[in-house]
Amino acid sequence: VLSADAANAITQALLVYAEEMGMIADQSNVVPITQQANRIREELLKTEERLKLFKAEHQVESFVAAQQVQQLANRVADIETEINLCEKLREYLAEADDKLVTRTLIDLGFLQEDVRQDSNVTQKEGLELIDAKLESLSIQEKAAQAVKAIWQEKAYLDYQAKEQMNTLEQDAQRFTCLYNTVVDRIKRMDIDADTSTAK
């Protein structure tokens, strides 16, 4: 695959050649310019084929890695927020009596509503519940971070693939423009030659 710099260098060199040859309206120059046009067309076809194969191999249009990274980043942020809330909750309940601990844990879903009909949980039991929740959240956060890292690597590869595809598309556009320029030059030389002959 041609790099962007290499493609630019080739294109610029060919453009200069075409301009220099086109400045002379002698019919004898049609042959070398036609040969140049054929070479440009070959490069164009090769580039278009590389682009076609590249798209088929990488399925550029179906990339979803970046979206997955964002979703996982949001998930990690949610978990971290929940961890912060639990840490603050633990801090406050460490100074609360058993009744308030029980009521708070019921309201937050840590305990079932029917606990009230039996007895209050002790402050120690309540704090143990929160600690267990914090441990679970910590594991979830680590898992989400690990999966996010995997998708970040995939997103980076996707980015590189998109950059390569863009380069190929730009190369194809340059060669198309260059080919059309040279062909137009040949047509004008033919017209000039016909005009000279008619005279």
C-alpha positions as CSV (number, residue, x, y, z in Angstrom):
1,V,0.0,0.0,0.0
2,L,1.4,3.4,-1.0
3,S,1.9,5.8,1.8
4,A,0.3,9.3,1.5
5,D,3.8,10.9,1.1
6,A,4.8,8.4,-1.6
7,A,1.5,8.9,-3.4
8,N,1.9,12.7,-3.2
9,A,5.4,12.5,-4.6
10,I,4.4,10.3,-7.5
11,T,1.4,12.5,-8.3
12,Q,3.4,15.8,-8.2
13,A,6.1,14.3,-10.4
14,L,3.6,13.1,-13.0
15,L,1.7,16.4,-12.9
16,V,5.0,18.3,-13.6
17,Y,5.7,15.9,-16.5
18,A,2.3,16.3,-18.0
19,E,2.5,20.1,-17.8
20,E,5.9,20.2,-19.4
21,M,4.9,17.9,-22.2
22,G,1.6,19.7,-22.7
23,M,3.4,23.0,-23.2
24,I,4.6,21.7,-26.6
25,A,1.8,21.3,-29.1
26,D,3.8,19.0,-31.4
27,Q,1.9,15.9,-32.4
28,S,5.0,13.8,-31.7
29,N,4.4,14.3,-28.0
30,V,1.1,12.5,-28.1
31,V,2.8,9.1,-27.9
32,P,4.9,9.7,-24.7
33,I,2.0,11.4,-23.0
34,T,-0.3,8.6,-24.0
35,Q,2.1,6.2,-22.5
36,Q,2.2,8.3,-19.4
37,A,-1.6,8.2,-19.3
38,N,-1.6,4.5,-19.5
39,R,0.9,4.2,-16.6
40,I,-1.3,6.6,-14.5
41,R,-4.3,4.5,-15.3
42,E,-2.5,1.3,-14.2
43,E,-1.7,3.0,-10.9
44,L,-5.3,4.1,-10.5
45,L,-6.6,0.6,-11.1
46,K,-4.1,-0.9,-8.7
47,T,-5.1,1.7,-6.0
48,E,-8.8,1.1,-6.6
49,E,-8.2,-2.7,-6.3
50,R,-6.2,-2.2,-3.0
51,L,-9.0,0.0,-1.7
52,K,-11.6,-2.6,-2.6
53,L,-9.7,-5.4,-0.9
54,F,-9.0,-3.3,2.1
55,K,-12.6,-2.5,2.7
56,A,-13.6,-6.1,2.3
57,E,-10.9,-7.2,4.8
58,H,-11.6,-4.6,7.4
59,Q,-15.3,-4.0,7.0
60,V,-14.7,-0.4,7.8
61,E,-18.3,0.6,7.7
62,S,-19.2,-1.8,10.5
63,F,-16.7,-0.7,13.1
64,V,-18.3,-0.4,16.6
65,A,-15.2,-0.5,18.9
66,A,-15.4,3.2,19.6
67,Q,-19.0,2.9,20.7
68,Q,-18.2,0.0,22.9
69,V,-15.4,2.0,24.6
70,Q,-17.8,4.8,25.3
71,Q,-20.4,2.5,26.7
72,L,-17.9,0.8,29.0
73,A,-16.5,4.2,30.1
74,N,-20.0,5.2,31.1
75,R,-20.4,1.9,32.9
76,V,-17.2,2.5,34.8
77,A,-18.3,6.0,35.7
78,D,-21.6,4.7,37.0
79,I,-19.8,2.0,39.2
80,E,-17.4,4.6,40.5
81,T,-20.3,6.9,41.4
82,E,-22.0,4.0,43.2
83,I,-18.8,3.2,45.1
84,N,-18.5,6.8,46.2
85,L,-22.1,6.8,47.4
86,C,-21.6,3.5,49.4
87,E,-18.5,4.9,51.0
88,K,-20.3,8.0,52.1
89,L,-23.2,5.9,53.3
90,R,-20.9,3.7,55.3
91,E,-19.4,6.8,56.9
92,Y,-22.8,8.2,57.9
93,L,-24.2,4.9,59.2
94,A,-21.1,4.3,61.3
95,E,-22.6,7.0,63.5
96,A,-26.2,5.9,63.3
97,D,-28.2,3.6,65.7
98,D,-29.6,0.2,64.6
99,K,-33.0,1.5,63.8
100,L,-31.8,4.2,61.4
101,V,-29.3,1.7,59.9
102,T,-32.2,-0.7,59.2
103,R,-34.5,1.9,57.8
104,T,-31.8,3.3,55.5
105,L,-30.8,-0.1,54.2
106,I,-34.4,-1.0,53.5
107,D,-35.0,2.3,51.6
108,L,-31.8,1.7,49.5
109,G,-32.7,-1.9,48.7
110,F,-30.0,-3.6,50.8
111,L,-32.7,-5.2,53.0
112,Q,-36.2,-6.5,52.3
113,E,-39.2,-4.5,53.7
114,D,-40.3,-7.4,55.9
115,V,-37.2,-7.1,58.1
116,R,-39.0,-4.5,60.1
117,Q,-41.5,-7.1,61.3
118,D,-38.7,-9.1,62.9
119,S,-35.9,-7.0,64.3
120,N,-33.5,-4.3,63.4
121,V,-30.2,-5.2,62.0
122,T,-27.3,-4.1,64.1
123,Q,-25.0,-1.3,63.0
124,K,-22.2,-3.9,62.6
125,E,-24.4,-6.1,60.3
126,G,-25.4,-3.0,58.3
127,L,-21.8,-2.0,57.8
128,E,-20.9,-5.5,56.7
129,L,-23.6,-5.4,54.1
130,I,-22.2,-2.2,52.7
131,D,-18.7,-3.6,52.8
132,A,-19.9,-6.6,50.8
133,K,-21.5,-4.3,48.3
134,L,-18.3,-2.2,48.0
135,E,-16.3,-5.4,47.4
136,S,-18.8,-6.4,44.6
137,L,-18.6,-3.0,43.0
138,S,-14.8,-3.1,43.1
139,I,-14.8,-6.4,41.2
140,Q,-17.3,-5.0,38.7
141,E,-15.2,-1.9,38.2
142,K,-12.0,-4.0,37.5
143,A,-13.9,-6.2,35.1
144,A,-15.3,-3.2,33.2
145,Q,-11.9,-1.6,33.1
146,A,-10.3,-4.7,31.7
147,V,-13.0,-5.1,29.0
148,K,-12.7,-1.4,28.1
149,A,-9.0,-1.9,27.6
150,I,-9.6,-4.7,25.1
151,W,-12.0,-2.5,23.2
152,Q,-9.7,0.5,23.3
153,E,-7.0,-1.7,21.5
154,K,-9.6,-2.6,18.9
155,A,-10.7,1.0,18.5
156,Y,-7.0,2.0,18.0
157,L,-6.7,-0.7,15.3
158,D,-9.9,0.6,13.7
159,Y,-8.6,4.1,13.7
160,Q,-5.4,3.0,11.9
161,A,-7.5,1.0,9.4
162,K,-9.7,4.1,8.7
163,E,-6.6,6.2,8.2
164,Q,-5.2,3.7,5.7
165,M,-8.5,3.6,3.9
166,N,-8.6,7.4,3.8
167,T,-5.1,7.4,2.3
168,L,-6.1,4.9,-0.4
169,E,-9.2,6.9,-1.2
170,Q,-7.2,10.1,-1.5
171,D,-4.6,8.3,-3.7
172,A,-7.4,7.0,-6.0
173,Q,-8.8,10.5,-6.2
174,R,-5.4,12.0,-7.1
175,F,-4.7,9.4,-9.8
176,T,-8.2,9.9,-11.2
177,C,-7.6,13.7,-11.4
178,L,-4.2,13.2,-12.9
179,Y,-5.4,10.7,-15.4
180,N,-8.2,13.0,-16.5
181,T,-5.7,15.9,-16.8
182,V,-3.4,14.0,-19.0
183,V,-6.2,12.6,-21.2
184,D,-7.6,16.1,-21.6
185,R,-4.1,17.3,-22.6
186,I,-4.0,14.6,-25.3
187,K,-7.4,15.6,-26.6
188,R,-6.3,19.2,-26.9
189,M,-3.1,18.3,-28.7
190,D,-5.1,16.2,-31.1
191,I,-7.4,19.2,-31.7
192,D,-4.4,21.5,-32.2
193,A,-2.8,19.0,-34.6
194,D,-6.1,18.8,-36.6
195,T,-6.2,22.6,-36.7
196,S,-2.6,22.8,-38.0
197,T,-3.3,20.2,-40.6
198,A,-6.4,22.0,-41.8
199,K,-4.4,25.1,-42.3
